[in-house]
Structure formats: C-alpha cells, structure tokens
Amino acid sequence: MADKSNKKLKLSEFPSISSVLEDGSLKPLMEKWSFQFVSAEVKRLAAEMKKETGKSGRLPSKEDITDKVSELFRQFDNDLIKPVINGTGVILHTNLGRAPISPAHYDHLRDSVCGYSNLEFDIASNKRSKRATMAGRILAALCGADAGMAVNNNASSVFMVVANLAEGKEVIISRGQLIQIGGGFRIPEIIERSGAVLKEIGTTNKTSLNDYKKAICKNTGLILAVHKSNFVQKGFTEEPGPARIAELAKQKKIPFCYDLGSGLPPKTGLSFRIDEEDIAGAVRTGADLVCFSGDKLLGGPQAGLIVGKKKYIAALLKDPLYRVVRPDKLVIGLLEKTLLGYLADNANNPCWEMASCSIDELKKRADKIISAANSPTVRPTDLKSSFGGGSLPDYEFDSFGIMISGNPTALSDKLRHHSTPVIARSVSYGVMIDLRAVLPGQDNVLIDAIKSCL
C-alpha cells in the first residue's frame, strides 16, 4: 500500500503540461513548428513518461521533459523531406527517392502546378474533360500500343487490372513469378486483396506452356505474367515467353496482362546494350495489357503505367477504383514531359545521363574534389555502380569515386549529419563515395561535407 501511495504522490508531482510549454527553451521550436504541433508532442511525450514513472517510480524534472522534446524535434528536422547526396552508386535508390526528376521539366511546370491549370478542362470546347488524357496518348505512342493510362504506382496498376478483369475469378500465374516487390508487397497478396482467386501453376524453377493450358477453365478471368525485374533465376529453369502465353490467351479468349515491373524505355541513349525487354517490345508480345513503373527505368515521377488494347484501357478508366488511384496534376505534368522527351530523342533525363556518364568525366570530378579536400585520407578509387530500384539486378557497370580512410561509423555519421546529408558506402577501412549518382551541381556541397568530417 505504501508503494502505491508513493507512486500516486510522485505522479501528482509530475511537471504540468503548461509549465513545460511555458519554458523558454521551447520558444524557438514553437516559432518554427507552431504552438499546436509542439504542444501535441509535449502531451504525447508526457503521457509516455508518466507511464514510465508509474513503473520505475523515478520522477522526471521539467528540464528532463524539455530536453526530450528538443531531441525529438531535432529528429523531426531530419525526417522532413530534404535533398541528400547519393554517394552509393545506386542510380534508382528506393530509399532516396528513386529517379531524380529533370529540373527543366519541373521548372516548365511551375506555373501550372502553383496556379490553376486545365487538369480536367477542355479549353477548346469550354467543357469538363478527363484528366491525364494526353499522358495516355503520348504513352501509347511511345510504346506502340492502342491506348495508355496512368495511376499512382505499379502496385495499383496490377491491382486495378486484376480487380477489373478477374474479381471472383481465377488469375493464373507461375509459381516462379510470385515475387515480392519493394516495401514488403507481395504479388499473391495483391491478387487476393483484389477479390480474385490466385491459381498457381508449375514450380518455382520450371513452368511450361502446357501448365497454362491445363489450368484454364470456365472460371479463369486472367492470365498474369510478372517479369522478374528484381532478381535473376539461373540454372535448371524453364518458362514460356510472354509472346507464347499471349498466343494461348488469344486462342482461349482470356485476357493476358504482362507486368513488366521496371519498364525499360525504348530509347535510353546508352552506349552499351541492355539485354532486357523494353516497354515497346513487351507490347509487341501481343499482351492485352502491359504494366510498369514510371519512376524506375523510365526516370519519371512515381506512377503506374498501363498500355494495351483500347477496350481494356477504356474499362479501367471507367472503373470507380480509378478515382482511388489516379495521379495528381504534378505527376501528370511531369509524366507528359518525361514521355515527350523520349519521343523527341531529347529525354533530358538524369537517370540515363548518370548511367551514360563516362569514367573520364567521373575522374575529372573526383580529382577536383580530392584537390579541394587536401587530405591524405581522401583518394581516388575504382568502383562499380548499379541501377537499383528493383530493376536490372544483373547489371553492374564501371564507375569512379573517392575513398575516405578512417573509422567508417564516425565518418558515415558525420557525412549523414551534414546540412545536406551525404549517404556513402561503408567499408571496414572507411567510406566510399561513388560519383555516378552524385548530381554535378552537388560537387561543391560534397566538398564542404568532406571537409567538415576530416
């Protein structure tokens, strides 16, 4: 009884919320973040600390609480979206925002997205129109398809197609294609959540065309093929190509969707060949619908892109689910500019500019940075870059950057906590910064970050 009474007494002595909020140390936080936000976090933090006091019997002071609040808001500063320098050499780094957007494309859209626009308005007829119509037309032209459309990401693309064409029916898919994509999303879960019935065929490593034939029945709503864009399968394997599946689907009068995943554009400007089916090639397989991402190899904004037969695209656009997953004006505008760039052979696309940057150019930049750092611990190094973003897992290409010798944990922490965070590769003897994915305009900021951590 005495212990309970003591704990109750301690809780009654807990610093009041008003006294904490009136503390002068929190005034700068309120000026930056607002009184409403700071007070909400103080109340939440105080409730947590009261629970801890109830367990431990230790009563925090007002200063303990204000210190924790200040620490919390320092973390919030880091959590707000801000620019970082990608020194990992992974061009489409999922954690760092995937494809960088062309500044020219963004600048061109500034007035359209900051003010009013013709998002759903037909200027010629003075009537309401459908959004993203031009993006769909341009996309179809680039891919050689009948029609095209955009949603907010490729998981939505697959979900919409399955829900629209196969709700309550079976979706046939090879066991070797039941993949997991970024963030823990799994193809089987997306299919089942759409209301369709998953029908697995074949084995993990071998699926034949005959497996597809045997699986087709009166309740088949869709055949789905998923491109293994984020891993490679080698050895004792077999899988019919999408063209053969498309032919079978046509014979059986069943719609066939080919989820291409990363979506390699037909014109990249690379000097070396990528042995990967591009989006135009995927359409030529005869698939009724082809889905892929807008912010991976296409190098545009986050979007899920669907191209294919006009009747299927029309049905998807009429589906009430489209309103749930449709893109906004900024995405549509950036997508239009990105797609037009490919058609005009003037992509102005940072993703492919990085991939095609020569080793000589990277060495010149490295020399400038090393010279400015003026330290024996900073030296040039050969590296290997990759596309990343769950795309082209079998491709690594030569790159170049700098090595900073020292304690990798300490160096990495200092670089990450620079005013513009630098994300580097840690190794046992220091950190490496691959210049392949460092935007040229960031070199001077990178120099400052390196100097600050030496």
C-alpha positions as CSV (number, residue, x, y, z in Angstrom):
1,M,0.0,0.0,0.0
2,A,2.8,2.4,0.8
3,D,4.4,1.8,-2.6
4,K,1.2,2.5,-4.4
5,S,0.6,5.7,-2.4
6,N,4.2,6.8,-3.1
7,K,3.7,6.3,-6.8
8,K,0.5,8.2,-6.8
9,L,2.2,11.0,-4.9
10,K,5.0,11.1,-7.4
11,L,2.6,11.2,-10.4
12,S,0.8,14.2,-8.7
13,E,4.2,15.9,-8.6
14,F,4.8,15.3,-12.3
15,P,5.6,18.7,-14.1
16,S,2.4,20.2,-15.6
17,I,2.0,20.5,-19.3
18,S,1.5,24.3,-19.0
19,S,4.8,24.7,-17.1
20,V,6.7,22.7,-19.8
21,L,5.1,24.7,-22.6
22,E,5.9,28.0,-20.9
23,D,9.6,27.0,-20.6
24,G,11.7,29.5,-22.7
25,S,13.8,26.7,-24.2
26,L,10.8,25.6,-26.3
27,K,10.1,29.1,-27.7
28,P,12.3,28.6,-30.8
29,L,10.5,25.3,-31.6
30,M,7.1,26.9,-31.4
31,E,8.3,29.7,-33.7
32,K,9.4,27.1,-36.3
33,W,6.9,24.3,-35.8
34,S,3.9,26.1,-34.3
35,F,2.5,26.0,-30.7
36,Q,-0.2,23.5,-31.8
37,F,2.3,20.9,-33.0
38,V,4.8,21.4,-30.1
39,S,2.0,21.1,-27.5
40,A,0.7,18.0,-29.1
41,E,4.1,16.3,-29.0
42,V,4.7,17.5,-25.4
43,K,1.4,15.9,-24.3
44,R,2.2,12.7,-26.1
45,L,5.7,12.6,-24.6
46,A,4.5,13.4,-21.1
47,A,1.9,10.6,-21.2
48,E,4.7,8.1,-22.1
49,M,7.0,9.4,-19.3
50,K,4.1,9.2,-16.8
51,K,3.7,5.5,-17.6
52,E,7.5,5.1,-17.1
53,T,7.3,6.9,-13.8
54,G,4.4,4.6,-12.7
55,K,6.7,1.6,-13.4
56,S,10.1,2.9,-12.1
57,G,9.0,5.4,-9.5
58,R,11.5,7.9,-10.9
59,L,10.0,11.4,-11.3
60,P,11.5,13.4,-14.3
61,S,12.2,17.1,-13.9
62,K,10.8,19.8,-16.2
63,E,14.2,20.0,-17.8
64,D,14.2,16.3,-18.5
65,I,11.0,16.7,-20.4
66,T,12.1,19.8,-22.4
67,D,15.4,18.1,-23.2
68,K,13.5,15.1,-24.7
69,V,11.2,17.5,-26.6
70,S,14.2,19.3,-28.1
71,E,15.8,16.0,-29.0
72,L,12.6,14.8,-30.6
73,F,12.3,17.9,-32.8
74,R,15.9,17.6,-33.9
75,Q,14.9,14.2,-35.2
76,F,11.9,15.8,-36.9
77,D,14.3,18.1,-38.7
78,N,15.9,15.1,-40.2
79,D,12.6,13.4,-41.0
80,L,11.2,16.2,-43.2
81,I,11.8,15.6,-46.9
82,K,15.0,17.3,-47.9
83,P,17.8,16.9,-50.5
84,V,20.6,14.4,-49.9
85,I,23.7,13.5,-51.8
86,N,23.5,9.9,-53.1
87,G,27.1,8.6,-52.9
88,T,26.1,4.9,-53.0
89,G,26.4,4.5,-56.8
90,V,22.8,3.1,-56.9
91,I,21.1,5.3,-59.5
92,L,17.5,4.3,-58.6
93,H,17.9,4.2,-54.9
94,T,14.4,3.4,-53.5
95,N,15.2,4.9,-50.0
96,L,16.5,8.1,-51.6
97,G,13.5,8.8,-53.9
98,R,14.3,6.6,-56.9
99,A,14.6,8.5,-60.2
100,P,15.7,12.2,-59.9
101,I,13.4,14.5,-61.9
102,S,14.7,16.7,-64.6
103,P,14.9,20.3,-63.3
104,A,14.0,21.6,-66.8
105,H,10.7,19.5,-66.7
106,Y,9.9,20.7,-63.2
107,D,10.6,24.4,-63.9
108,H,8.4,24.2,-67.0
109,L,5.5,23.0,-64.8
110,R,6.0,25.6,-62.0
111,D,3.2,27.9,-63.2
112,S,0.8,25.0,-64.0
113,V,1.0,23.5,-60.5
114,C,1.4,26.6,-58.4
115,G,-1.6,28.2,-60.1
116,Y,-4.6,26.9,-61.9
117,S,-4.4,24.5,-64.9
118,N,-6.6,22.7,-67.4
119,L,-6.3,19.5,-65.4
120,E,-9.9,18.5,-66.2
121,F,-11.0,21.3,-68.5
122,D,-11.2,21.3,-72.3
123,I,-10.1,24.8,-73.4
124,A,-11.4,24.4,-77.0
125,S,-15.0,23.3,-76.1
126,N,-15.2,25.1,-72.7
127,K,-16.4,21.8,-71.1
128,R,-15.2,19.4,-68.5
129,S,-12.6,16.8,-69.7
130,K,-10.9,13.7,-68.3
131,R,-7.5,14.1,-66.6
132,A,-4.3,12.6,-67.9
133,T,-5.8,12.0,-71.4
134,M,-2.7,13.4,-73.1
135,A,-0.3,11.4,-70.9
136,G,-2.2,8.3,-72.0
137,R,-1.9,9.2,-75.7
138,I,1.8,10.0,-75.5
139,L,2.4,6.9,-73.6
140,A,0.6,4.7,-76.1
141,A,2.6,6.3,-79.0
142,L,5.9,5.7,-77.2
143,C,5.0,2.0,-76.6
144,G,3.3,1.3,-79.9
145,A,0.0,0.4,-78.1
146,D,-3.6,1.2,-78.8
147,A,-4.1,3.2,-75.6
148,G,-2.5,4.0,-72.3
149,M,-3.3,5.4,-68.8
150,A,-1.6,6.3,-65.5
151,V,-2.3,5.5,-61.9
152,N,-0.3,6.3,-58.7
153,N,2.1,3.3,-58.8
154,N,2.7,0.0,-60.4
155,A,1.2,-2.0,-57.5
156,S,-2.0,0.0,-58.2
157,S,-1.7,-0.9,-61.9
158,V,-1.7,-4.7,-61.2
159,F,-4.4,-4.3,-58.5
160,M,-6.7,-2.4,-60.9
161,V,-6.2,-4.9,-63.8
162,V,-6.9,-7.9,-61.6
163,A,-9.8,-6.3,-59.8
164,N,-11.4,-5.1,-63.0
165,L,-10.9,-8.3,-65.1
166,A,-10.9,-11.1,-62.6
167,E,-12.9,-10.2,-59.5
168,G,-14.3,-13.5,-58.2
169,K,-12.5,-15.4,-60.9
170,E,-9.1,-17.2,-61.1
171,V,-5.9,-15.5,-62.0
172,I,-3.3,-17.9,-63.5
173,I,0.3,-17.2,-62.6
174,S,3.5,-19.2,-62.5
175,R,4.9,-20.1,-59.1
176,G,8.3,-18.7,-60.2
177,Q,6.7,-15.3,-60.6
178,L,5.1,-14.9,-57.2
179,I,7.6,-12.3,-56.3
180,Q,7.8,-9.7,-53.5
181,I,8.3,-6.1,-54.6
182,G,9.7,-3.2,-52.5
183,G,8.3,-2.4,-49.1
184,G,7.1,-6.0,-48.5
185,F,4.3,-6.0,-51.1
186,R,3.8,-9.5,-52.5
187,I,2.1,-10.3,-55.8
188,P,-0.1,-13.1,-54.2
189,E,-1.4,-10.7,-51.5
190,I,-2.2,-8.0,-54.1
191,I,-4.1,-10.6,-56.2
192,E,-6.1,-11.9,-53.2
193,R,-6.8,-8.4,-51.9
194,S,-8.4,-7.5,-55.3
195,G,-11.1,-10.2,-54.8
196,A,-9.6,-12.6,-57.4
197,V,-8.6,-16.2,-56.8
198,L,-4.9,-17.0,-57.2
199,K,-4.2,-20.1,-59.2
200,E,-0.6,-21.1,-59.1
201,I,0.9,-23.3,-61.8
202,G,4.2,-25.0,-62.4
203,T,7.1,-24.9,-59.9
204,T,9.5,-22.3,-58.6
205,N,12.0,-23.0,-61.4
206,K,10.0,-24.7,-64.2
207,T,6.7,-23.8,-65.7
208,S,5.7,-24.9,-69.2
209,L,3.1,-23.7,-71.6
210,N,1.2,-26.9,-71.0
211,D,0.8,-25.9,-67.4
212,Y,-1.0,-22.8,-68.5
213,K,-3.2,-24.8,-70.9
214,K,-4.2,-27.3,-68.1
215,A,-5.0,-24.5,-65.7
216,I,-7.5,-22.7,-67.9
217,C,-11.1,-23.4,-67.0
218,K,-14.6,-21.7,-67.2
219,N,-13.7,-19.6,-64.1
220,T,-10.4,-18.2,-65.5
221,G,-10.6,-14.5,-65.5
222,L,-7.0,-13.5,-66.4
223,I,-3.5,-14.8,-67.1
224,L,-0.8,-12.8,-65.4
225,A,2.9,-12.9,-66.2
226,V,5.2,-11.0,-63.9
227,H,8.7,-10.0,-65.1
228,K,11.4,-10.9,-62.6
229,S,12.9,-7.4,-62.6
230,N,14.4,-7.5,-59.1
231,F,16.1,-10.9,-59.2
232,V,17.8,-13.3,-61.6
233,Q,16.9,-17.0,-61.9
234,K,19.6,-19.3,-63.4
235,G,20.3,-23.0,-63.9
236,F,17.6,-25.7,-64.3
237,T,14.8,-23.4,-65.3
238,E,12.0,-23.2,-67.9
239,E,9.4,-20.6,-68.6
240,P,7.4,-19.8,-71.8
241,G,8.0,-16.3,-73.1
242,P,5.1,-13.7,-72.9
243,A,4.5,-14.0,-76.7
244,R,3.7,-17.7,-76.4
245,I,1.4,-17.0,-73.4
246,A,-0.3,-14.2,-75.3
247,E,-0.9,-16.5,-78.3
248,L,-2.5,-19.1,-75.9
249,A,-4.6,-16.4,-74.2
250,K,-5.9,-15.2,-77.6
251,Q,-6.9,-18.7,-78.6
252,K,-8.8,-19.2,-75.3
253,K,-10.3,-15.7,-75.4
254,I,-8.8,-14.9,-72.0
255,P,-7.2,-11.5,-71.3
256,F,-3.5,-11.6,-70.6
257,C,-1.6,-9.0,-68.6
258,Y,2.2,-8.7,-68.6
259,D,3.6,-6.9,-65.6
260,L,6.9,-5.6,-66.8
261,G,7.9,-4.1,-63.5
262,S,10.7,-1.6,-64.0
263,G,9.7,-0.5,-67.6
264,L,12.8,-0.1,-69.7
265,P,12.2,2.8,-72.2
266,P,12.9,2.1,-75.9
267,K,15.4,5.0,-76.2
268,T,18.0,5.3,-73.4
269,G,21.0,6.9,-75.1
270,L,23.3,4.3,-73.6
271,S,26.4,3.3,-75.5
272,F,26.1,-0.3,-74.2
273,R,23.3,-2.7,-74.8
274,I,20.9,-3.9,-72.1
275,D,19.7,-7.4,-72.7
276,E,16.2,-6.6,-71.3
277,E,12.8,-6.3,-73.0
278,D,11.7,-2.7,-73.3
279,I,8.2,-1.4,-73.0
280,A,7.6,-1.4,-76.8
281,G,8.9,-5.0,-77.0
282,A,6.5,-6.0,-74.3
283,V,3.6,-4.6,-76.2
284,R,4.7,-6.4,-79.3
285,T,4.4,-9.8,-77.5
286,G,0.7,-9.4,-78.0
287,A,-0.2,-9.0,-74.3
288,D,-3.6,-7.3,-73.9
289,L,-2.2,-5.1,-71.2
290,V,1.3,-4.2,-70.0
291,C,2.0,-2.6,-66.7
292,F,5.2,-0.9,-65.5
293,S,6.6,1.9,-63.2
294,G,7.1,5.5,-64.1
295,D,9.8,6.3,-61.5
296,K,12.2,3.4,-62.2
297,L,13.9,3.0,-65.6
298,L,11.6,5.4,-67.3
299,G,13.1,8.1,-65.0
300,G,9.9,10.0,-64.3
301,P,7.6,10.6,-61.3
302,Q,6.1,7.9,-59.2
303,A,3.3,6.4,-61.3
304,G,1.9,3.1,-62.5
305,L,1.6,3.0,-66.3
306,I,-0.8,0.7,-68.2
307,V,-0.8,0.3,-72.0
308,G,-2.6,-2.1,-74.3
309,K,-5.9,-2.8,-76.0
310,K,-8.3,0.1,-76.2
311,K,-11.3,-1.8,-74.8
312,Y,-9.4,-2.8,-71.7
313,I,-8.0,0.6,-71.0
314,A,-11.4,2.2,-71.5
315,A,-12.9,-0.3,-69.0
316,L,-10.2,0.6,-66.4
317,L,-10.8,4.3,-66.8
318,K,-14.5,3.8,-66.2
319,D,-13.9,1.6,-63.1
320,P,-14.7,3.5,-59.8
321,L,-11.4,2.2,-58.5
322,Y,-9.6,4.5,-60.9
323,R,-10.7,7.5,-58.8
324,V,-8.9,6.0,-55.8
325,V,-5.6,5.6,-57.6
326,R,-5.5,8.3,-60.2
327,P,-2.4,10.6,-60.3
328,D,-2.4,14.4,-59.5
329,K,-1.6,17.3,-61.7
330,L,2.1,17.4,-60.8
331,V,2.6,13.7,-61.6
332,I,0.6,14.1,-64.8
333,G,2.6,17.1,-65.9
334,L,6.0,15.5,-65.2
335,L,4.9,12.3,-66.9
336,E,3.9,14.2,-70.0
337,K,7.3,15.9,-70.2
338,T,9.2,12.7,-69.5
339,L,7.4,10.8,-72.2
340,L,7.6,13.6,-74.8
341,G,11.4,13.7,-74.1
342,Y,11.8,10.1,-75.2
343,L,9.7,10.6,-78.4
344,A,11.6,13.7,-79.4
345,D,15.0,12.0,-78.7
346,N,15.7,14.7,-76.1
347,A,14.9,12.9,-72.9
348,N,16.9,15.3,-70.6
349,N,16.6,12.5,-68.1
350,P,19.0,12.5,-65.1
351,C,18.7,8.7,-64.7
352,W,20.2,7.9,-68.1
353,E,22.6,10.8,-68.1
354,M,24.1,9.3,-64.9
355,A,24.2,5.8,-66.4
356,S,26.0,7.1,-69.6
357,C,28.5,9.4,-67.9
358,S,32.0,8.4,-68.9
359,I,34.7,7.2,-66.5
360,D,36.9,10.1,-67.7
361,E,34.3,12.6,-66.6
362,L,33.9,11.0,-63.2
363,K,37.7,11.0,-62.8
364,K,37.8,14.7,-63.5
365,R,35.2,15.4,-60.9
366,A,37.0,13.2,-58.4
367,D,40.3,15.0,-58.9
368,K,38.6,18.3,-58.3
369,I,37.0,17.1,-55.0
370,I,40.2,15.4,-53.8
371,S,42.2,18.5,-54.5
372,A,39.8,20.7,-52.6
373,A,39.7,18.3,-49.7
374,N,43.5,18.5,-49.5
375,S,43.9,15.5,-47.2
376,P,46.0,12.3,-47.5
377,T,42.9,10.3,-46.2
378,V,40.9,11.3,-49.3
379,R,42.0,9.5,-52.5
380,P,40.5,8.2,-55.8
381,T,39.1,4.7,-56.3
382,D,37.6,2.5,-58.9
383,L,34.0,1.4,-58.1
384,K,31.0,-0.5,-59.5
385,S,27.6,1.1,-59.9
386,S,24.1,-0.4,-60.4
387,F,20.7,0.7,-61.5
388,G,18.9,-0.4,-58.3
389,G,15.2,0.3,-57.6
390,G,14.3,-3.4,-58.1
391,S,15.5,-3.2,-61.7
392,L,18.2,-4.8,-63.9
393,P,19.6,-6.8,-61.0
394,D,22.2,-8.5,-63.2
395,Y,23.8,-5.2,-64.4
396,E,26.8,-3.6,-62.7
397,F,29.0,-1.2,-64.6
398,D,32.3,0.5,-64.0
399,S,32.3,3.7,-62.0
400,F,34.7,6.0,-60.2
401,G,34.7,8.0,-56.9
402,I,36.6,8.7,-53.8
403,M,37.7,6.8,-50.7
404,I,37.9,8.5,-47.2
405,S,40.0,6.4,-44.8
406,G,39.1,6.3,-41.2
407,N,36.5,4.9,-38.8
408,P,33.6,4.1,-41.1
409,T,30.9,4.6,-38.4
410,A,32.2,8.0,-37.4
411,L,32.8,9.2,-41.0
412,S,29.3,7.9,-42.1
413,D,27.6,9.7,-39.2
414,K,29.4,13.0,-39.9
415,L,28.5,12.9,-43.6
416,R,24.9,12.0,-42.9
417,H,24.5,14.9,-40.4
418,H,25.9,17.5,-42.7
419,S,23.4,20.3,-43.6
420,T,22.9,18.4,-46.9
421,P,23.2,14.7,-45.8
422,V,25.7,12.6,-47.8
423,I,24.9,8.9,-48.0
424,A,28.0,6.8,-48.6
425,R,29.1,3.2,-48.7
426,S,30.8,2.0,-45.6
427,V,33.7,-0.5,-45.7
428,S,36.0,-1.8,-43.0
429,Y,38.6,0.9,-43.6
430,G,36.5,4.0,-44.3
431,V,33.7,5.2,-46.6
432,M,33.5,5.3,-50.4
433,I,31.5,7.9,-52.3
434,D,30.6,6.8,-55.9
435,L,30.2,9.9,-58.1
436,R,28.0,8.2,-60.6
437,A,24.8,9.2,-58.8
438,V,26.0,12.5,-57.3
439,L,24.4,15.3,-59.3
440,P,27.2,17.5,-60.9
441,G,25.7,20.6,-59.2
442,Q,26.3,19.0,-55.8
443,D,30.1,18.7,-56.1
444,N,30.8,21.8,-54.1
445,V,28.4,20.8,-51.3
446,L,30.1,17.4,-51.2
447,I,33.5,19.1,-50.8
448,D,32.1,21.0,-47.8
449,A,30.7,17.8,-46.3
450,I,34.0,16.0,-46.7
451,K,36.0,18.9,-45.2
452,S,33.6,19.0,-42.2
453,C,34.2,15.4,-41.3
454,L,38.0,15.3,-41.6
